[in-house]
């Protein structure tokens, strides 16, 4: 058992310089600021994908990734929970979905322990390519509800990881 195996990672993914792409970072920062649960949940942000994600996820018992996704199937600002496999297969999340798939496959080939439970909380983004530090109105309105949902999901994942369910 690794030092992290009984812990949950909540990881906001994105880039706050590209309008809605910064959603994951903003939502995780808001969730961390209001978190009053166990100390066995780590909150972090990543502005890069690929092998950095593999390193960040390694050894955790569970992880919740928070990101912006462009599916074209929901109105901007709508939150939804995806499996990592579904996110990668659908090609959502811009480059992050592809980087996540690469990181997980590389980890599998190298024998790096990835969390047995990975969830993705995503917001339907309107614009992830325009330079701008503020998200669009619909995505900005989703930050507070996402922070609350992150807290609920993180607590549930911790209960699952710790066997307290």
N, C-alpha and C positions, 0 to 999 in steps of 0.2 A: 504494500500500500504506500503510495507516495504522499508527500506532505500536503498536496493539493487535492487528493482523491476524495476527501470528505467536504470539499468546498465547491461553491458555485461561482462561476465567472459570468458577470453581465458585461458584455462588450459592445460599446457603441461604435459603429463603423461608418466612416464617411469623411467628407471634406467640407468644412464650414466656409470655404471660399467659393463653393458652387451651389448657391441657393438651396434647394431642397436636399442636396446630397449630404448636408450637415445634420440632417434630422437625427440620425442614430447617436451622434455625439451630444446634441442638445437634449434629447430625451433621457439619455443615461446620466448626464450631469444633473438634470432635474430630479431623477429618481434617487440618485445618490444623496442629494441634498435633503431629501425628505425621508430617507430610509431610517426606520427605527426597529428593524428586525435584527436577526442574529449577525454576529461579526464574521460568520462563515461564508458571507457573500462578498465577493470582491467586485468593485465597479472599476472599469477601465475604458479607455477610448483608443481607437486605432485609425490613423489617417492613411494607412497603407494596407495592402492585402498580401497575398502570397505567403511566403515563408514566415513573415512576421505573425500572421494569423496562426500558423502552425505552432510557433513558439509560444504565443500567448495562450493558446488553448491546451497545450500539453499538460497532461496529468490531472486536470480537473475532473471531478465526478460528474458535473453537468455544466452546460453553458447556455446562456441566452444571448443571442446576437441580435442587435437592434440596428436596422438599416432602412434606407429608402429603396423602394423598388418601383420599376415601371413595368406594369403588366398590361396596361390599357384595358383592363377588365373591371376596374373600380374607379369611382370618382377620386380625384386628388384629396388627400387627407384621410382616407379610409384606412383603418388599421386592420391587419390580419396576421394570423399566426401560420407560419409555413414550416414544413420540415426542411432541413438543410438540403436533402436530396431533391425536394420539390423546387426549391429556389434555384439550385444549380441546373436542374433539368429544364426549367422554364426559362433560364437565362435572365432572371430578374435581378434587380439590384445593380444594373450596369456592370462595371468591371468587378465589383465586389463578389458577385455570385460566381463568376469564373475563377477569381483568385481563391475563393473559399474551396471550390472543387479541387483546384490544383493543390492547395495546402493539405486537404484531407487525403487525397490520393498519394501525395508525397509522404505524408506521415505514415500511412498504411504500409507503403513499400519499405520505409525505413524502420518500421517497428516502433514508432513513437506512439505512446498512449494518448489517444484523443478521448475527450469526454464520451462516455457511452450514451449520454443523452444530450442532444443538441437541438435547440429550438431557435426559430428566427421570428422576431416580431418586426413586421415591416409596415411602412406607411406607403400608400400609393402616392408617388411623387408626381408633381406636375412638370418640374424643370430641374434637371440635374447637370446641365451643361453650361448655363449662363453664370458668368462671374458675378458674385454678389453674396455678401455675408448674411443676408436675411432670407429666410425661406419664404416661399409664396404664402399667401394668407391661409389657404386651406391646410397646408402642412404645418404652419406655425400654430394653428388652432389645435392640431393633434398632439402637440408636445405634452401638455398637461395630462390629457387622458392616457397617453402612452406611458408617462411616468408612473401613474397609478397602476396601470396594467403590468408594468415591469416589476413593481413591488409585489403584486399578487403572484406573478409567475415565478419570481426569484424565491419567494417564501415556499411555494409549492415544490419547486425543484430542490430546495434545501431539505425539505421534509422527505422527499424521495431518496436523496443521496444519503441522508443520515439515518434512514430507516425509521423515521418518526411519523410516517404517514398513517 
